[in-house]
Amino acid sequence: MNSQRILSDMKKAISLRGLSDETYKTYRSSLVQWLRHFETKDHPTHISAQENKDFLEMIGRTKSPCSKKILLHALNFLYEHCCGQPNKLHGVKIERWKRKIPVVKSQKEFFELLNAIEGITPRTIVFLIYSTGIRLMEACKIKVKDIDRGNMCIYIRKGKGGKDRRVAMEVELLATLEEYWRSLPPQKKFSEYLFPGEKPGHYVSDSTIYRKVKKEMKMNPHLLRHSFATHLHENGVDLFTLKDMLGHTTLTSTQIYAHTPLHLMKEAATLLRSARKRAA
């Protein structure tokens, strides 16, 4: 197969549907092994549903259900939008992915780690993610014009799934962003991006910030979103509100936070101890 042609066609199809570059990167990454496995085939349409099913079962021995699910989404997109065979993988299923409750830092631990980060740009981005719940790539791509001081919100353009949304901005976050902006050298203030990269016209690399957070905070940057959501839910924010704040398409993704907040369980335990003492 002409792998480059297939990936090029997929990139065009993704762009035409208003999906993000991150969607293409994710699909492309998941298809690498598939393209190599079927390199002797002339075209994706020459691969049968059974062959694809066998391949998915094969990689299932080394890949997680989440990775298999992403590959299945990529293949479904390829066959439907690039090959005109929307039912090619009909009946091919992936076992359910059992989500685990994410282990998050307490607010005290988070701010101790935050203050230890060297460099005002990564420190500001981390605080921005924790304060709004947006994704790392969404934070890196924010433009100066997306900061709305009048309505105290930030516009997120073409987030996951190519969707736009807005998130609330607290006074403390605005002050942090302004302090960061004042620290920039004059030449970088001409950039349209809030976090300009080394090359003119580019935003800061998300992989650079990812490595920085992994090294200095000893955590995956995605846990910043989990911390944001968990701390809000523990303070009474409902799942429907969290869904919109996190930019989830359905409530299913948000339901990972649908456990009883820890402080309520502690209060219940205290009431139980009091009841035992009264009964004694």
Legacy VTK file of the C-alpha trace (Angstrom):
# vtk DataFile Version 3.0
C-alpha trace
ASCII
DATASET POLYDATA
POINTS 280 float
0.000 0.000 0.000
1.019 3.567 -0.547
1.093 4.570 3.120
1.920 8.210 2.456
-1.007 8.563 0.061
-3.396 6.964 2.546
-2.248 9.220 5.382
-2.426 12.272 3.113
-6.011 11.432 2.124
-6.920 10.963 5.789
-5.380 14.304 6.727
-7.434 16.068 4.044
-10.636 14.307 5.168
-10.001 15.273 8.800
-9.345 18.892 7.824
-12.486 19.075 5.656
-14.585 17.983 8.642
-13.111 20.662 10.890
-11.325 18.197 13.161
-8.073 19.155 14.846
-4.488 18.368 13.881
-4.311 16.352 17.101
-6.987 14.009 15.751
-4.866 13.378 12.678
-1.710 12.834 14.748
-3.527 10.355 17.001
-5.009 8.426 14.077
-1.732 8.445 12.158
0.180 7.139 15.171
-2.318 4.323 15.738
-2.224 3.275 12.055
1.562 2.839 11.774
1.589 -0.843 12.783
-1.531 -1.558 10.703
0.026 -0.039 7.572
3.213 -2.032 8.098
1.285 -5.260 8.654
-0.705 -4.884 5.413
2.003 -3.269 3.289
1.708 -5.991 0.638
-1.959 -5.136 0.021
-2.667 -2.788 -2.883
-5.340 -0.766 -1.079
-7.256 -0.725 2.259
-10.392 -1.907 0.428
-8.554 -5.149 -0.394
-8.321 -6.000 3.318
-11.298 -7.995 4.533
-13.212 -7.312 7.746
-11.986 -10.654 9.080
-8.357 -9.737 8.373
-8.831 -6.463 10.245
-10.521 -8.296 13.103
-7.652 -10.787 13.294
-5.159 -7.926 13.337
-7.005 -6.170 16.191
-7.055 -9.403 18.172
-3.345 -9.866 17.539
-2.315 -6.445 18.811
-4.690 -6.915 21.745
-2.057 -9.168 23.279
0.340 -6.240 23.662
-1.882 -3.125 23.459
-4.406 -1.780 25.943
-8.144 -1.735 25.158
-7.834 2.051 24.889
-5.173 1.763 22.154
-7.287 -0.783 20.278
-10.302 1.493 20.523
-8.359 4.412 19.019
-7.162 2.179 16.158
-10.720 1.020 15.496
-11.904 4.650 15.365
-9.050 5.471 12.960
-9.914 2.539 10.693
-13.626 3.350 10.733
-12.817 6.943 9.733
-10.463 5.772 6.987
-12.953 3.347 5.451
-15.933 5.689 5.717
-14.421 8.993 4.632
-11.491 7.951 2.425
-12.555 4.591 0.954
-16.339 4.876 0.732
-16.888 1.652 2.700
-18.584 2.786 5.940
-19.627 -0.745 6.922
-16.258 -2.386 6.346
-15.677 -3.033 10.059
-19.290 -3.648 11.015
-19.453 -6.115 13.892
-15.830 -5.663 14.979
-15.952 -4.752 18.666
-13.481 -3.872 21.387
-13.885 -5.026 24.970
-14.965 -2.319 27.391
-12.174 -0.187 28.767
-12.414 -0.108 32.551
-11.562 3.395 33.642
-9.783 3.811 36.953
-10.361 6.668 39.356
-7.353 8.965 38.771
-5.039 9.549 41.717
-4.736 13.308 42.099
-2.699 15.634 44.270
-4.250 17.644 47.058
-4.416 21.397 46.464
-1.562 21.919 48.943
0.631 19.372 47.157
-0.266 20.819 43.762
0.767 24.377 44.617
4.002 23.203 46.231
4.898 21.425 42.975
3.690 24.347 40.853
5.890 26.878 42.651
8.917 24.633 42.149
8.631 24.647 38.318
11.450 26.572 36.684
10.396 28.926 33.899
7.434 31.283 33.862
5.936 29.841 30.641
5.480 26.222 31.830
4.475 27.452 35.294
1.794 29.686 33.794
0.486 26.948 31.480
0.230 24.492 34.386
-1.700 27.022 36.466
-3.931 27.768 33.465
-4.781 24.077 32.983
-5.480 23.541 36.669
-7.626 26.690 36.843
-9.768 25.924 33.783
-9.532 22.177 33.137
-8.511 22.639 29.508
-6.202 20.180 27.739
-2.457 20.762 27.354
-2.661 21.286 23.584
-5.638 23.620 24.006
-3.592 25.717 26.435
-0.555 25.897 24.147
-2.685 27.032 21.152
-4.554 29.880 22.893
-4.291 33.180 21.055
-4.089 36.588 22.704
-7.473 37.542 21.216
-9.064 34.526 22.935
-8.630 36.155 26.357
-11.894 38.024 27.022
-11.351 40.326 29.992
-14.820 41.879 29.690
-16.635 38.571 30.198
-13.798 37.021 32.230
-13.559 33.961 30.021
-11.202 32.250 27.588
-12.294 30.961 24.184
-11.015 27.520 23.230
-10.918 27.216 19.435
-11.111 23.812 17.749
-10.602 21.718 20.849
-10.936 17.949 20.830
-13.376 16.946 18.095
-12.903 20.340 16.395
-15.357 22.013 18.789
-15.242 25.544 20.176
-16.161 26.393 23.761
-15.394 28.939 26.427
-14.187 28.520 29.999
-14.460 30.842 32.969
-11.428 32.876 34.055
-10.952 33.899 37.673
-9.273 37.149 38.717
-6.229 35.263 40.018
-5.749 33.515 36.679
-6.069 36.776 34.734
-3.461 38.391 37.009
-1.137 35.416 36.445
-1.549 35.647 32.658
-0.902 39.411 32.718
2.217 38.935 34.834
3.434 36.302 32.385
2.744 38.573 29.378
4.687 41.458 30.939
7.677 39.130 31.350
7.889 38.331 27.618
10.610 39.990 25.518
9.185 42.705 23.204
9.671 40.693 20.004
7.513 37.828 21.281
4.602 40.159 22.049
4.016 40.495 18.308
2.916 36.842 18.181
-0.786 36.057 17.856
-0.283 33.233 20.355
-0.377 33.760 24.101
2.487 31.267 24.466
4.700 31.851 21.407
7.224 29.211 20.403
10.842 29.622 19.403
9.932 29.937 15.730
7.975 33.036 14.631
4.302 32.283 14.021
4.325 29.104 16.119
2.976 28.348 19.586
5.037 26.651 22.288
5.492 22.914 21.775
3.135 20.837 23.886
5.772 18.080 24.038
8.206 20.532 25.638
5.700 21.417 28.357
4.775 17.730 28.747
8.401 16.758 29.433
8.806 19.679 31.830
5.776 18.686 33.900
6.759 14.993 33.898
10.270 15.850 35.073
9.590 18.545 37.654
6.109 17.659 38.909
6.513 13.875 38.530
3.057 13.609 36.955
1.326 13.340 33.592
-0.011 16.802 32.597
-3.405 15.192 31.963
-3.682 14.681 35.724
-3.941 18.464 36.008
-7.389 18.161 34.383
-8.263 15.331 36.730
-7.175 17.447 39.709
-9.277 20.365 38.473
-12.367 18.171 38.042
-11.895 16.196 41.253
-11.393 19.278 43.420
-14.463 20.960 41.898
-16.630 17.852 42.336
-15.484 17.542 45.950
-16.698 21.089 46.471
-20.160 20.432 45.085
-19.952 21.034 41.318
-22.304 18.627 39.519
-21.284 16.308 36.684
-23.303 18.142 34.015
-21.419 21.376 34.740
-18.103 19.506 34.794
-18.941 17.935 31.427
-19.209 21.365 29.775
-16.156 22.748 31.573
-14.001 19.799 30.480
-15.303 19.844 26.907
-16.613 16.277 27.019
-19.022 15.300 24.246
-21.076 12.993 26.453
-21.574 12.518 30.172
-19.982 9.065 29.936
-16.457 10.516 30.006
-17.314 12.721 32.994
-18.792 9.901 35.051
-15.317 8.842 36.128
-15.728 11.563 38.778
-19.124 10.238 39.922
-17.848 8.991 43.261
-18.805 10.437 46.616
-16.445 13.296 47.535
-13.900 12.260 50.169
-14.851 14.997 52.647
-18.468 13.772 52.687
-17.315 10.227 53.404
-15.167 11.555 56.269
-18.163 13.464 57.641
-20.255 10.292 57.443
-17.567 8.334 59.293
-17.511 11.007 62.006
-21.292 10.762 62.402
-21.002 6.972 62.730
-18.373 7.288 65.465
-20.567 9.782 67.316
-23.539 7.432 67.079
-21.452 4.565 68.496
-20.349 6.674 71.435
-23.943 7.686 72.213
-25.058 4.058 72.066
-22.237 2.847 74.325
LINES 1 281
280 0 1 2 3 4 5 6 7 8 9 10 11 12 13 14 15 16 17 18 19 20 21 22 23 24 25 26 27 28 29 30 31 32 33 34 35 36 37 38 39 40 41 42 43 44 45 46 47 48 49 50 51 52 53 54 55 56 57 58 59 60 61 62 63 64 65 66 67 68 69 70 71 72 73 74 75 76 77 78 79 80 81 82 83 84 85 86 87 88 89 90 91 92 93 94 95 96 97 98 99 100 101 102 103 104 105 106 107 108 109 110 111 112 113 114 115 116 117 118 119 120 121 122 123 124 125 126 127 128 129 130 131 132 133 134 135 136 137 138 139 140 141 142 143 144 145 146 147 148 149 150 151 152 153 154 155 156 157 158 159 160 161 162 163 164 165 166 167 168 169 170 171 172 173 174 175 176 177 178 179 180 181 182 183 184 185 186 187 188 189 190 191 192 193 194 195 196 197 198 199 200 201 202 203 204 205 206 207 208 209 210 211 212 213 214 215 216 217 218 219 220 221 222 223 224 225 226 227 228 229 230 231 232 233 234 235 236 237 238 239 240 241 242 243 244 245 246 247 248 249 250 251 252 253 254 255 256 257 258 259 260 261 262 263 264 265 266 267 268 269 270 271 272 273 274 275 276 277 278 279
